[in-house]
Amino acid sequence: METYYILDASAFINGFQINNSFNFTVSEITEEIKDMKSKLLLEEYINENRLKIREPSEKYLRILEDTIASSGDVLRLSMPDKKLIALALELSKQNKNTKVISDDYSIQNVLKIIKIPYEGIITEGIKGVYNWEKVCEGCKKKFPNDYDYEDCEICGSNIYKKRIKL
């Protein structure tokens, strides 16, 4: 069974070799690639039809939003990250043998939760699954993930994202 690779920007930046024509990324990832060598590689793969730009359906973005809301990863993922994971989820639900190539630990964390294989290029990858929560540096009050302020309503101290292991 052929493997469908979903490629993050780090795949191009860190030299992942594309060896088949079952490779996908989302349009925003192409904008994250800034260095000339990686841009040329990306363009070559697209021109040779070895890489396809594909957007996930809204259905899988909604499914993903529910998952990351409960894990706290909503605090750490950009929209391109979410779209990349949603695309991997969509392909895997279509019974495609899917693997995501990314060195981003937050992406890997969500992939581990939803049981989609991943591989890093220059990093070993995460060992366990982590959740995130917002916590006040001063009084240690915990806040919901959708709390929009950077300072605590109780003591005024800074609020930070704390990793918690499951």
ChimeraX attribute file (.defattr): number of C-alpha atoms within 10 A of each C-alpha:
attribute: neighborCount
match mode: 1-to-1
recipient: residues
	/A:1	5
	/A:2	10
	/A:3	13
	/A:4	19
	/A:5	25
	/A:6	25
	/A:7	24
	/A:8	27
	/A:9	24
	/A:10	20
	/A:11	22
	/A:12	24
	/A:13	19
	/A:14	14
	/A:15	13
	/A:16	15
	/A:17	9
	/A:18	15
	/A:19	8
	/A:20	13
	/A:21	17
	/A:22	16
	/A:23	23
	/A:24	22
	/A:25	25
	/A:26	23
	/A:27	15
	/A:28	17
	/A:29	19
	/A:30	18
	/A:31	11
	/A:32	14
	/A:33	18
	/A:34	11
	/A:35	10
	/A:36	10
	/A:37	12
	/A:38	19
	/A:39	17
	/A:40	13
	/A:41	15
	/A:42	19
	/A:43	13
	/A:44	13
	/A:45	16
	/A:46	16
	/A:47	11
	/A:48	10
	/A:49	13
	/A:50	16
	/A:51	22
	/A:52	18
	/A:53	13
	/A:54	15
	/A:55	15
	/A:56	19
	/A:57	12
	/A:58	11
	/A:59	10
	/A:60	20
	/A:61	20
	/A:62	11
	/A:63	13
	/A:64	20
	/A:65	15
	/A:66	12
	/A:67	16
	/A:68	21
	/A:69	15
	/A:70	12
	/A:71	21
	/A:72	23
	/A:73	23
	/A:74	22
	/A:75	17
	/A:76	13
	/A:77	16
	/A:78	13
	/A:79	12
	/A:80	19
	/A:81	20
	/A:82	22
	/A:83	25
	/A:84	28
	/A:85	28
	/A:86	24
	/A:87	25
	/A:88	29
	/A:89	24
	/A:90	19
	/A:91	19
	/A:92	17
	/A:93	12
	/A:94	10
	/A:95	9
	/A:96	16
	/A:97	16
	/A:98	24
	/A:99	21
	/A:100	26
	/A:101	22
	/A:102	27
	/A:103	22
	/A:104	18
	/A:105	17
	/A:106	21
	/A:107	23
	/A:108	26
	/A:109	22
	/A:110	24
	/A:111	20
	/A:112	17
	/A:113	14
	/A:114	14
	/A:115	12
	/A:116	17
	/A:117	16
	/A:118	21
	/A:119	18
	/A:120	20
	/A:121	16
	/A:122	13
	/A:123	11
	/A:124	10
	/A:125	16
	/A:126	17
	/A:127	10
	/A:128	11
	/A:129	16
	/A:130	20
	/A:131	21
	/A:132	21
	/A:133	18
	/A:134	21
	/A:135	21
	/A:136	22
	/A:137	17
	/A:138	14
	/A:139	14
	/A:140	14
	/A:141	14
	/A:142	17
	/A:143	18
	/A:144	10
	/A:145	18
	/A:146	11
	/A:147	12
	/A:148	8
	/A:149	10
	/A:150	13
	/A:151	17
	/A:152	21
	/A:153	13
	/A:154	10
	/A:155	13
	/A:156	13
	/A:157	16
	/A:158	15
	/A:159	23
	/A:160	18
	/A:161	18
	/A:162	15
	/A:163	13
	/A:164	12
	/A:165	9
	/A:166	8
